[in-house]
């Protein structure tokens, strides 16, 4: 699909949603008349904001989708059908960085901005730039919707542990054990904490993991794995 077609589709979609405002007004004529011109203005503003926000969400989603297409792009002289392709890895890396930085900064505080920020943090982590990773994970925790904030908290705890900041990792995870969220449950935080403290306090780690190993869930499998790792530690 070429750029012009994509632009037209987006314009048509937004125009259709704006038209829906007037359809809504037509279906609610009695309410509009009853509340008079001021009430009608409030209704128009409210419905207009709703559709504007929907449009903005679509813009954010498209920007993130474009960044993810770069993330999945192939490299080299033999492009894969239906995929974006770059001649060299350096060109892909440059486009990747630009796209994700733009989404993270332009849509800071939204779920799309948080996802982009998580990608950037993960990249920094993979490259051994733990300070940068920690900074970005912390930013997601401070600014993103709760679901993403707690995912960033788990990643930040892992980054702290990799950086030797075990006390900070432990403090962060104990807080989530006490105050779990939909995306970071008490059990998940417990398994992660047990893995982090296993070397300095294997007995406490074992006590944390034992109650979780019989639940027959992904958590139980993680707990069993961690207990197995504990058993292999030098006495």
Secondary structure, 3 states (H helix, E strand, C coil): CCHHHHHHHHHHHHHHHHHHHHHHHHHCHHHHHHHHHHHHHHHHHHHHHHHHHHHHHHHHHHHHHHHHHHHCCEECCCCCCCCCEECCHHHHHHHHHHHHHHHHHHCCCCHHHHHHHHHHHHHHHHCCCHHHHHHHHHHHHHHCCHHHHHHHHHHHHHHHHHCCCHHHHHHHHHHHHHCCCCCCCHHHHHHHHHHHHCCCCHHHHHHHHHCCCCCCCHHHHHHHHHHHHHHCCCC
